[in-house]
Amino acid sequence: MLEKRFQLKAHNTTVKREIGAGITTFMTMAYILAVNPQILSETGMPAGGVLIATAIASFIGCVCMAFMANLPFGLAPGMGLNAYFAYVVVLAEKCHCRWYWAIYCLHRFAKLRPGR
């Protein structure tokens, strides 16, 4: 089943090799499950909710990449954007605001400037 779906022979690989690569990729990316909630909880977001949202977003991204693009890429939320949101948008001295207002403003700004 896996051979047929992912064309493993055509890519010169085996199920065992792909499982090993998946475990290695998970171990490489697992730090984001600890760091992302730590960064965003400083803004007042609940750390447990951020952890669950990070895990779900990573899972959905990886599954979509595997089944829609047939590529072995691991996807997770970007730490740079999360740190920028936390420390520049929410916690900056000049615009210290609640995290949910910051998300609302970013959403409204994106709606006002489509395609950019």
N, C-alpha and C positions, 0 to 999 in steps of 0.2 A: 504494500500500500504506500509506504513512504517513498520507495524507489520510483513508483509510477507518478506520484504527485509532485515530487521535487526533482525528478530526473537526476538522481544521485550518480549514476554511472556516466552520464553525459558530462557531469561536473567533476569526474574523477575523484569521488569521495565515497564514504560508507556511512551507514547509520551510526556505527560506533564512533567514528571520527566526528560526526556532526553533534552527537550527544556530548562528547568531550568539549567541543567548541562552544556549545550552548552553556555548559557549566562554567567554563572559563569566562565567557562573556558576562554571565550573571554575577560571578564573583568580582569581576572588574567594575561592573556598574552598581553593585549593591551599596556602595558608599552613599549614593544619592538618597537612599531610603533613610539614612541617619542624618545626613547634612541638611537636606532640604527642609524637613520639619524644624530643625534647630534654627535655621536662618529665618524662615517665615513666621515661626512662633514669637520671634522678637517684635513683630508688628502687632501681635495680639491674636493672630489666628490660632485656633486650637491645634496643637501638635499632632494629636491623634487623627484628626480630620485631614491634615496635610499629608500625613504618612499614608493613609488609605488612598487619597486622591493621587498621590505620586505613584503608588503601586499600580493602581487601576490604569492611569494614563500610560505608564510604561508597558503594561501588559497589552493594552489595546494597540499601541504603536508597534510593538514587536510582532503581534499576531497579524496586523494589517500588512506589515512589511513582508512577512513570511508568505502569506497566502495570496496577497494581491500582486506583489512585485516579484515573488520568488527569490528574494535576496536575503542573505544571512546577516542582516544589520540589526543591532540592538538600538532601540530608541527610548529616550527618557527625557523628562523636562530639563531644560538648560539651566545650569547653575548660575551662569552669568546674568541671565534675565531675572532670575529669582532674587539674586543679590541686589541687582539694580532696583528692582521693585521695592524690596525691603528697605534698603539703606538710602536710596536717593528719592524715590517717589513718596514713600510713607514716612520714613523717619528723619528726613532732612530737616534741619533747623527752621528753614523759612516756610516749609509747607507741611509741618507735622499734622497729619490727619489720621483718621481711622482707616484701617485697611479696606473695609468694604466701600468706603467713599472713593478710595483710590481706584479700586477695581471698576466701580461705576463710571468714574471719569475716563478711565482708559477705554472702557467699552463705548462710551458716548463719542469719544474722540475718534475711535476707529470707524464708527458709523458715519461720522461727518466727513471723513477722508477716505472713501473707498478706493481701493486700487493702489494705495501708497504704503 
